[in-house]
Amino acid sequence: MKQELLELLAPLVEFLDTLDPSEAGAAATLDDRFPATGAKMQALAVLYSEGLKAGWLCDRDGGPGVRYSRVSKAIGAAEFSIDAVSMDRPGPGHTHPNGEFDLCFAADGEPEFDGNPPGWTVYPAGSWHVPTVAGGSMNILYFLPGGAIEFSPKPE
């Protein structure tokens, strides 16, 4: 099933290789090209849910309300690492040295990720945040260019 997930992600990673997460409108571009409600992304959401139920996805405990796993590392020209996270509350604060692309699927309730509805959220290079899900639970795929992420308190 993990191989099936990687196959579904391949065209998405290919497109992400062409985007700069610091570019204004990157999330809108992704919403247009790969809408979370579209057939391909919904197939991805179903496979994600199946992976959770089967225990091969998000098999690590990140504390109350947060489960995660690595889907892939060093994929595509930008050498994306891809992490899967299932959460219903805030996670650990971190910096995105090279930016971050987040594909968020509603799992329960009417969740928002950092105040955004299900779909794409993009953070520019050098940004910091506490990833927060409120109003339900979400299944999220994090695409990190160069696999770069630094867990830390908010920089001064």
C-alpha positions, 0 to 999 in steps of 0.5 A, spaced: 500 500 500 505 504 501 508 503 494 501 505 491 501 511 495 508 513 492 505 512 485 499 517 487 504 522 489 509 522 483 505 527 479 504 531 485 511 531 487 513 532 479 509 539 480 511 541 486 518 541 483 516 547 479 514 551 485 517 556 489 514 555 496 516 563 497 512 565 491 505 568 493 499 564 490 503 557 491 497 555 495 492 557 490 496 554 484 496 547 488 488 548 489 487 549 482 492 544 479 490 539 485 484 540 488 483 537 495 476 535 493 478 532 486 478 525 484 485 524 484 486 527 491 480 524 494 483 517 492 489 519 496 485 521 502 482 514 502 488 511 501 491 515 507 485 513 511 486 506 509 493 506 511 491 509 518 486 503 519 491 498 517 497 501 521 502 502 516 501 510 516 502 514 522 504 509 526 508 513 531 506 517 537 507 524 537 504 526 543 496 526 545 492 527 538 498 527 534 501 521 530 506 521 524 510 517 520 515 518 514 512 516 507 518 518 503 525 521 503 529 525 498 524 524 492 524 529 486 528 534 484 527 538 490 529 532 494 522 532 498 521 528 504 514 527 505 511 526 512 504 523 514 501 526 520 494 525 523 492 530 528 487 534 532 491 539 536 497 543 536 503 540 534 511 542 535 513 549 533 518 548 527 522 552 522 521 551 514 528 553 512 526 551 505 519 552 505 513 547 506 507 544 502 502 541 506 496 537 503 490 537 508 484 532 508 478 533 513 478 526 517 473 528 522 468 534 524 470 541 520 477 542 521 482 547 520 489 547 519 492 554 522 486 557 520 485 554 513 480 549 511 482 543 508 486 543 502 493 546 501 497 551 505 504 553 503 509 556 508 515 560 505 522 559 506 525 561 513 518 561 516 516 558 523 509 556 526 506 551 531 502 547 526 495 547 529 488 543 527 482 545 530 475 544 529 476 536 528 481 532 526 486 532 519 490 527 515 496 531 513 501 530 508 507 535 509 512 536 503 519 539 505 524 541 500 531 538 501 527 534 507 529 541 511 525 542 518 528 545 525 524 543 531 524 549 536 521 554 540 519 561 536 525 564 534 526 571 537 
